[in-house]
């Protein structure tokens, strides 16, 4: 990162951290998927394996987002604490969901605990980032809107992005039909 993240304004720093965290969350998805396959849960698409794979993806996303913001604000203790809170919260919510509601019978029931708790934690992290940055919410929203990361002159980048999205959606459809 070499101080590139620290030189950005609060909105651009958040967008950059989210982009980096999305890339890292793929590793969480794969790691938990491999572990579930090794443990024998691979054939249960809507069962415990799918629920925990989503949880692993969300834990890595939110944890790395918290750590990127810790780097940006130079508040490592707070960032590590936030990453640990994200881990414990998501695992606890999924564990309690499985205990109270049993194995998930549909895709929605498998994804619900992770999706709801992840959204809540995402907005808490974002709100804390705005507070620590010292900017108002109106300034922060205008910074988010002004971030021109996607305004690229090179059309090959857009083509590669579209190709990756199409291939990714194709793979997801194949995996969901199994």
Phi, psi and omega in degrees: 000324172045054177065003178296322180290324183289338182275352182277160172284172189300317181293315179293324178296320178296314180298319179294318179296322178295318179298318179292321181292325177297318178297319180288331182294338174299322178295321177295320178299313182291317183298313180290326176297318178294317178298319179291327177292321179291333180271356176094013180265003190297330183280351183261088184297316182262001182274208186298326183297312181297319180297318182282332175293317175297320178298316179297320177297315181291323179297315180293320179298306184290323178295315179291326175298317177297320180288325175296321178290329174296319177296316182298316183268354184056046177234076187293319181298316179295321180292317178293320177298316179296321178295319178294321178296320177298315179299308183295318181297311182294318180294317180295317180297316179293320178296314180293324178299316180293326180288318184278324186252356179077187180295142182290130180262343179229165179297321180296318179291331178285325184270341187302310183296320180291317182296313183293314180289328177293318177299316179299312180294325178299313181290329175294315178297319180293318179297318179295322177298318179295318179297313182290329180291337180081016178255161177277164181295324179295316178296318181297316179295324177291327175293320177298319181289327183279350180297117187256039181297321184276354178275085183248144179276337185274118183286337180294329178294319177294321178297317178295319178298315180296319178299316180296320179295316180296314179296318178298317178295322178298316179296319179297317179297318178297316180294323180286336181278346181291000000 
